[in-house]
Amino acid sequence: MSAPTLHEFQQQVSELLLRHRSLLDVVTKYSQSNASVNRAVAKSVTECGCIELNARNQGFSEQTEQDQARRQSISHMNGQLCENCRDVIHSEMGKNLFYLSALSNLLDVDLEEVVAKEADKCSTLGFFNLT
């Protein structure tokens, strides 16, 4: 069975969403689910230790060429998620996507259109998209 499209997932969420039809309720549940994703990542570092962080200045400025910046940038992360942490993060990200879809449905926003526009913007702006 193939993975559902964003449109199909949004439709599924719309059919399942009974309790959280209030925009404010969905916005706060989305925010809460985002915090749960962040918490699960933090626990992977602080409780499990399957990944570790070593953060420091990336060492490039606005004058740094894009190729050079890409070569010298680092993620600050060492290790890989263990199976348990990966499962927890998958679960929390799934809830986050559910509430993002619910929010999109309430606001009549097509997630596939959002992704397509963002991808187009990334293609057009490239490295400067995030500055």
MODELLER restraints for C-alpha pairs under 7 A, 6 or more apart:
rsr = mdl.restraints
at = mdl.atoms
rsr.add(forms.Gaussian(group=physical.xy_distance, feature=features.Distance(at['CA:6:A'], at['CA:111:A']), mean=6.31, stdev=0.5))
rsr.add(forms.Gaussian(group=physical.xy_distance, feature=features.Distance(at['CA:6:A'], at['CA:112:A']), mean=5.77, stdev=0.5))
rsr.add(forms.Gaussian(group=physical.xy_distance, feature=features.Distance(at['CA:7:A'], at['CA:111:A']), mean=6.91, stdev=0.5))
rsr.add(forms.Gaussian(group=physical.xy_distance, feature=features.Distance(at['CA:7:A'], at['CA:112:A']), mean=6.37, stdev=0.5))
rsr.add(forms.Gaussian(group=physical.xy_distance, feature=features.Distance(at['CA:10:A'], at['CA:101:A']), mean=5.36, stdev=0.5))
rsr.add(forms.Gaussian(group=physical.xy_distance, feature=features.Distance(at['CA:10:A'], at['CA:105:A']), mean=6.92, stdev=0.5))
rsr.add(forms.Gaussian(group=physical.xy_distance, feature=features.Distance(at['CA:13:A'], at['CA:98:A']), mean=6.57, stdev=0.5))
rsr.add(forms.Gaussian(group=physical.xy_distance, feature=features.Distance(at['CA:13:A'], at['CA:101:A']), mean=6.66, stdev=0.5))
rsr.add(forms.Gaussian(group=physical.xy_distance, feature=features.Distance(at['CA:13:A'], at['CA:102:A']), mean=6.27, stdev=0.5))
rsr.add(forms.Gaussian(group=physical.xy_distance, feature=features.Distance(at['CA:14:A'], at['CA:102:A']), mean=6.57, stdev=0.5))
rsr.add(forms.Gaussian(group=physical.xy_distance, feature=features.Distance(at['CA:14:A'], at['CA:105:A']), mean=6.73, stdev=0.5))
rsr.add(forms.Gaussian(group=physical.xy_distance, feature=features.Distance(at['CA:20:A'], at['CA:26:A']), mean=5.85, stdev=0.5))
rsr.add(forms.Gaussian(group=physical.xy_distance, feature=features.Distance(at['CA:23:A'], at['CA:106:A']), mean=6.77, stdev=0.5))
rsr.add(forms.Gaussian(group=physical.xy_distance, feature=features.Distance(at['CA:26:A'], at['CA:99:A']), mean=6.39, stdev=0.5))
rsr.add(forms.Gaussian(group=physical.xy_distance, feature=features.Distance(at['CA:26:A'], at['CA:102:A']), mean=6.84, stdev=0.5))
rsr.add(forms.Gaussian(group=physical.xy_distance, feature=features.Distance(at['CA:26:A'], at['CA:103:A']), mean=6.09, stdev=0.5))
rsr.add(forms.Gaussian(group=physical.xy_distance, feature=features.Distance(at['CA:27:A'], at['CA:103:A']), mean=6.73, stdev=0.5))
rsr.add(forms.Gaussian(group=physical.xy_distance, feature=features.Distance(at['CA:29:A'], at['CA:99:A']), mean=6.69, stdev=0.5))
rsr.add(forms.Gaussian(group=physical.xy_distance, feature=features.Distance(at['CA:30:A'], at['CA:96:A']), mean=6.00, stdev=0.5))
rsr.add(forms.Gaussian(group=physical.xy_distance, feature=features.Distance(at['CA:30:A'], at['CA:99:A']), mean=4.97, stdev=0.5))
rsr.add(forms.Gaussian(group=physical.xy_distance, feature=features.Distance(at['CA:30:A'], at['CA:100:A']), mean=6.25, stdev=0.5))
rsr.add(forms.Gaussian(group=physical.xy_distance, feature=features.Distance(at['CA:33:A'], at['CA:92:A']), mean=6.67, stdev=0.5))
rsr.add(forms.Gaussian(group=physical.xy_distance, feature=features.Distance(at['CA:33:A'], at['CA:95:A']), mean=6.25, stdev=0.5))
rsr.add(forms.Gaussian(group=physical.xy_distance, feature=features.Distance(at['CA:33:A'], at['CA:96:A']), mean=4.99, stdev=0.5))
rsr.add(forms.Gaussian(group=physical.xy_distance, feature=features.Distance(at['CA:34:A'], at['CA:96:A']), mean=5.86, stdev=0.5))
rsr.add(forms.Gaussian(group=physical.xy_distance, feature=features.Distance(at['CA:36:A'], at['CA:92:A']), mean=6.21, stdev=0.5))
rsr.add(forms.Gaussian(group=physical.xy_distance, feature=features.Distance(at['CA:37:A'], at['CA:89:A']), mean=6.17, stdev=0.5))
rsr.add(forms.Gaussian(group=physical.xy_distance, feature=features.Distance(at['CA:37:A'], at['CA:92:A']), mean=5.22, stdev=0.5))
rsr.add(forms.Gaussian(group=physical.xy_distance, feature=features.Distance(at['CA:37:A'], at['CA:93:A']), mean=6.01, stdev=0.5))
rsr.add(forms.Gaussian(group=physical.xy_distance, feature=features.Distance(at['CA:40:A'], at['CA:88:A']), mean=6.75, stdev=0.5))
rsr.add(forms.Gaussian(group=physical.xy_distance, feature=features.Distance(at['CA:40:A'], at['CA:89:A']), mean=5.85, stdev=0.5))
rsr.add(forms.Gaussian(group=physical.xy_distance, feature=features.Distance(at['CA:41:A'], at['CA:89:A']), mean=6.90, stdev=0.5))
rsr.add(forms.Gaussian(group=physical.xy_distance, feature=features.Distance(at['CA:44:A'], at['CA:50:A']), mean=6.02, stdev=0.5))
rsr.add(forms.Gaussian(group=physical.xy_distance, feature=features.Distance(at['CA:44:A'], at['CA:51:A']), mean=6.16, stdev=0.5))
rsr.add(forms.Gaussian(group=physical.xy_distance, feature=features.Distance(at['CA:44:A'], at['CA:85:A']), mean=6.04, stdev=0.5))
rsr.add(forms.Gaussian(group=physical.xy_distance, feature=features.Distance(at['CA:45:A'], at['CA:51:A']), mean=5.25, stdev=0.5))
rsr.add(forms.Gaussian(group=physical.xy_distance, feature=features.Distance(at['CA:45:A'], at['CA:52:A']), mean=5.34, stdev=0.5))
rsr.add(forms.Gaussian(group=physical.xy_distance, feature=features.Distance(at['CA:50:A'], at['CA:79:A']), mean=6.10, stdev=0.5))
rsr.add(forms.Gaussian(group=physical.xy_distance, feature=features.Distance(at['CA:50:A'], at['CA:80:A']), mean=6.05, stdev=0.5))
rsr.add(forms.Gaussian(group=physical.xy_distance, feature=features.Distance(at['CA:50:A'], at['CA:81:A']), mean=5.55, stdev=0.5))
rsr.add(forms.Gaussian(group=physical.xy_distance, feature=features.Distance(at['CA:50:A'], at['CA:82:A']), mean=5.89, stdev=0.5))
rsr.add(forms.Gaussian(group=physical.xy_distance, feature=features.Distance(at['CA:51:A'], at['CA:77:A']), mean=6.67, stdev=0.5))
rsr.add(forms.Gaussian(group=physical.xy_distance, feature=features.Distance(at['CA:51:A'], at['CA:78:A']), mean=5.63, stdev=0.5))
rsr.add(forms.Gaussian(group=physical.xy_distance, feature=features.Distance(at['CA:51:A'], at['CA:79:A']), mean=4.59, stdev=0.5))
rsr.add(forms.Gaussian(group=physical.xy_distance, feature=features.Distance(at['CA:51:A'], at['CA:80:A']), mean=5.54, stdev=0.5))
rsr.add(forms.Gaussian(group=physical.xy_distance, feature=features.Distance(at['CA:51:A'], at['CA:81:A']), mean=6.14, stdev=0.5))
rsr.add(forms.Gaussian(group=physical.xy_distance, feature=features.Distance(at['CA:52:A'], at['CA:77:A']), mean=5.70, stdev=0.5))
rsr.add(forms.Gaussian(group=physical.xy_distance, feature=features.Distance(at['CA:52:A'], at['CA:78:A']), mean=5.25, stdev=0.5))
rsr.add(forms.Gaussian(group=physical.xy_distance, feature=features.Distance(at['CA:52:A'], at['CA:79:A']), mean=6.51, stdev=0.5))
rsr.add(forms.Gaussian(group=physical.xy_distance, feature=features.Distance(at['CA:53:A'], at['CA:76:A']), mean=5.45, stdev=0.5))
rsr.add(forms.Gaussian(group=physical.xy_distance, feature=features.Distance(at['CA:53:A'], at['CA:77:A']), mean=4.71, stdev=0.5))
rsr.add(forms.Gaussian(group=physical.xy_distance, feature=features.Distance(at['CA:53:A'], at['CA:78:A']), mean=6.33, stdev=0.5))
rsr.add(forms.Gaussian(group=physical.xy_distance, feature=features.Distance(at['CA:54:A'], at['CA:76:A']), mean=5.06, stdev=0.5))
rsr.add(forms.Gaussian(group=physical.xy_distance, feature=features.Distance(at['CA:54:A'], at['CA:77:A']), mean=6.43, stdev=0.5))
rsr.add(forms.Gaussian(group=physical.xy_distance, feature=features.Distance(at['CA:55:A'], at['CA:76:A']), mean=4.95, stdev=0.5))
rsr.add(forms.Gaussian(group=physical.xy_distance, feature=features.Distance(at['CA:58:A'], at['CA:73:A']), mean=5.85, stdev=0.5))
rsr.add(forms.Gaussian(group=physical.xy_distance, feature=features.Distance(at['CA:60:A'], at['CA:69:A']), mean=6.42, stdev=0.5))
rsr.add(forms.Gaussian(group=physical.xy_distance, feature=features.Distance(at['CA:66:A'], at['CA:127:A']), mean=6.87, stdev=0.5))
rsr.add(forms.Gaussian(group=physical.xy_distance, feature=features.Distance(at['CA:104:A'], at['CA:110:A']), mean=6.61, stdev=0.5))
rsr.add(forms.Gaussian(group=physical.xy_distance, feature=features.Distance(at['CA:104:A'], at['CA:111:A']), mean=6.84, stdev=0.5))
rsr.add(forms.Gaussian(group=physical.xy_distance, feature=features.Distance(at['CA:122:A'], at['CA:129:A']), mean=6.07, stdev=0.5))
